[in-house]
C-alpha cells in the first residue's frame, strides 16, 4: 500500500508484501521451530530476552526515529516506548522461573500432584500501529520465554517497525523461526487463525476486528486474547488536588498525540470542583506544543493518517452541533501533515460521539455531575471498559470508588497505563483476557494437572 510520512505528507518507500507461499512457509517454520524451542532450557530463553533488552537500548534512537517516521509519534515518546520494550524483556527474564514453576497441590499422602505450565505452540499476534514496538513486545516477551513461538501480523502503515522487531530478536540470538513477521493485509489473518499450525491468537485493535478474530478463534476452539477500544473515565471528585488532576489529565488525554486505547477520554467532574478544574484543564491543554514530531519539545505530533483526522473532526463537530460547547481547539490545523489541536468540549449530550464512541485523538469531553454516585454511574455508562482514573485526596474513598467502576483497571490519583508488573486488559466491549504480569504469561499456556502416585506403600 502507498504510505506517507504523517507529519509532512511526503511518500515513504514501499515495502514488499508476503504472498500466500510466504505465509505457508512461515507457518511451517513456526510449527517446526516450536518442537525444539519448547525444550530449550529456560535459562537460555531468559538469556536471549536479556540480550534483546541490550539491543533495544543500544539502538534506541534508531528505532524511535523509525516509529516517528512511520506513524508520527513524538520523538521523546518514541524513545520512551523503546525503553519500555527493554524493560518488559528484562522483567520476564527475571520473573519467568517464578511464573513457570510447578504449582504443588496437596491431595493424597502417597501422591505428588502439581500443575505444570507448558507452552501451546505458534501464536499469531495481530497488532496495531499506535505503539508499534510496545504492542508487539508486551506480547512476545512472555510468550517466547514460556516456550511458545510467535508470528506477527502488524498494521499495514508500520511495516518497517514490524520488520525491525524481527531483526532485533535475530541480533539478540533468537533462533530463526522463533519469531517471524508477515507483511500481509488484514484479511489474511482470518485464514491463519483457521490454520491448524496456529494454536492461539491475540489482537489489539478495534472492536469490529476483535469480533472477527474472536469468532474465528472460537470456531476453531483456539484461545484468544482481545484488547480492544476504550473510552476511559477520568473522575475528579470534590476533594481532588485540582492542579495535579488537570496537569495529569491533559497528559493522560494527549499521550501519543491522543492515539491510545487507554487514554483518558471522558472527564467526569464533581460540580464543586468543576469550574476550577475546567479552567486549569483548558489552560494545560492550550499550553501543549503541536508540531514536528522529531523535535524533542513537541508534545503532540500528527495523527497517523488523514482519515483519522477526518473521523476525529467529525466526532467533535457532531458533538458541538448536538449541544456541546467548544472550549478550545476543534479545527484541523492548516499545515502539511495530519495535525489536530488539543480540543476540549463541555456540555456534551450522552448520545453525542464524544460521549458514546471511542475518540482516538487529542479531544476531551468534560462532564459536570452533582455527586459521587452520579460520577460512578456516568463512568459506567459505556459499552467499553478498559481502564479508568479517580482523583481524590481521601485514599479510602478512592479505593471504594475504584471498585465500583466497571473496567479492567482503575488508577487512583494516577493516569491509567500498562505496566509489565500488572495484568492489562478490559471487560465489556473492550475485550477479554489479560496481557502482562503472570496472567499474561499464562494466557497461552496449558496449565496441566499431573498426578504421580507412589505405589510402594500400597497393599
Secondary structure, DSSP 8 states (H G I E B T S, - for coil): --EE-TTT--EE-------HHHHHHHHHHHHHHHHHHTTS-HHHHHHHHHHHHHHHHHTHHHHHHHHHHHH---HHHHHHHHHHHHHHHHHHHHHHHHHHS-EEE---TTEEEEEEEEE-SEEEEE--STTTTHHHHHHHHHHHHHT-EEEEE--TT-HHHHHHHHHHHHHHT--TTSEEEE---THHHHHHHHSTT--EEEEES-HHHHHHHHHHHHHTT-EEEEE----EEEEE-TTS-HHHHHHHHHHHHHGGGG--TTSEEEEEEEHHHHHHHHHHHHHHHHTS-B--TTSTT-SB---SSHHHHHHHHHHHHHHHHTT-EEEE--SB-SSSS--B--EEEES--TTSHHHHS---SSEEEEEEESSHHHHHHHHT-SSEES-EEEE-S-HHHHHHHHHHS-SS-EEESS-----TTS-B--EETTEES-BSHHHHHHTTEEEEEEEEE--TT--
